[in-house]
Amino acid sequence: MHILELKILPHQYSIHKLLPKHELPDLLYRKNSFFSFTSTDDETSLICESSFDIKDSVRDDRWSCIKLVGQLNVEETGIWSRITSACTNCGCAVLTVTTFNTDYFLVKTMQLEKLKSFFLENNFVFVD
């Protein structure tokens, strides 16, 4: 089984439900950090560092973000099954974000150490 390398990003994150037509603050682009913006017919959401002051949003705080290290083949199968199974076994809710090169997932910070221990026991490696 392929060993997956994970990296815990250093900040706390929040998930925001934004008002329609909400403009993203410039500070998201100036800072070298992870953020994800999604807009659909039903809603507009933003995941970003909790320290950012995002006006006019409903927010859910205290999330940690974990990056899958390395470029993944977009057709590779079973990766998310392994991750979501681990989260399920630890009783952790998980939010996923997929980019062209790799994937990220967020879990509640209070469950991070328990999940990290489970990952380490099941052929996952954490890198700095």
N, C-alpha and C positions, 0 to 999 in steps of 0.2 A: 504494500500500500504506500502511495506517495506521501512523504512527510510534508506537511504544510507549515510554512513559516509565517508567524504572526507578529505584528508590532502594535503595541498599545500606544495610541497617540497621547500626548502629554496633557491635554486640556479636558475640562468638563464640557459637555455639549448639551444643547437644548434643541427640541423640535418645536417649530413654530407653525401655527396655522395662520396664514396671513390674510388680510382683507384682499378682495379682488383688485387687480391693477396696482398692487403694492410695488413700489420701487425698491430695489435692493440698495442698501447703503454702500457707499464707495469703500468703506473700511474693509469689507469682505475681500475686495480685490487687492488692496494695498498690503494686506497681511499674508504671509506665506503659510496658510493654514487650510485645513479641510473645511469645505462647506458644500452643501448640496441643495439645489433649488429645483423644485418640481412644480409644474403647473399643468392642471388638467381642466376639463370642463367643470368638474365638481369642486376643486379646491386648489389652493396654492400653498405649498409647504416649503419651509426652509429648515435645514439642519446646520447649526453653526456653533461656534464657541459660546458658552453661556455668558461670558463676560461682555459680549457685544450687546449693545442696547438696541433691541429691535422693537420699534414702536408699533402700536395697534395690532397686536397679535395675541393669540391664545398660545401659551407655551407649556411644555412639559420638560422639566429640568432633571439634572443628575444622571446623565448618560455618559458612558465611556465609549470611545470609538476604537475599533481594532481593524488594522489593515492587513490584508493578505499580501505578503511580500513577494515581489517578483511579478513578471508579466505572465498572465495566465492565457491559455488557449481558450478562446471563447466557446469552443465546442467541447471542451473537457467536461465530463460528466461526474457526478457524485460529490463534488466539493461542497455544495450547499447542503446536501443531504447529511454529510458528516458534521458540518457546523450546526445546523438546526437540530440534529439529533443530540449533540452535546448540550446545546442550550435547553432542549426539552428535558434531558436527564437531570439538569441542574435547576430546573424550574425557572429559567430565565426567559423573559420576553426578548425578542431579537428584531431589530430593524436592519434591513439590508440596503446597500447602495452599490450599484454596479457601474463601473466606468469602462472605457474601452480597454485599458491595460490590466486593471485589477479590480478587486472588490473590497468593500468595507462593510463592517457591521457594527451596530451599536447595541449595548446591553446596559441595563441599569447599573450604575457604579457600585451600589451596595451588594451586587451579586458577582462582581468582577473577580474577586479572589477565589471564590468557590469554582467559578467557571474556568479560570486559569489553571487551577489544580487539576481539574478534570481533563482539560486539553493536554497538559503535560503528561498525564497518565495514559493518553491515547494517541501517541505519535504526532503530536504537534510540538513545534519549537517556537519559543519567543526570542526575538532579536531586538537589539536596541536601535 
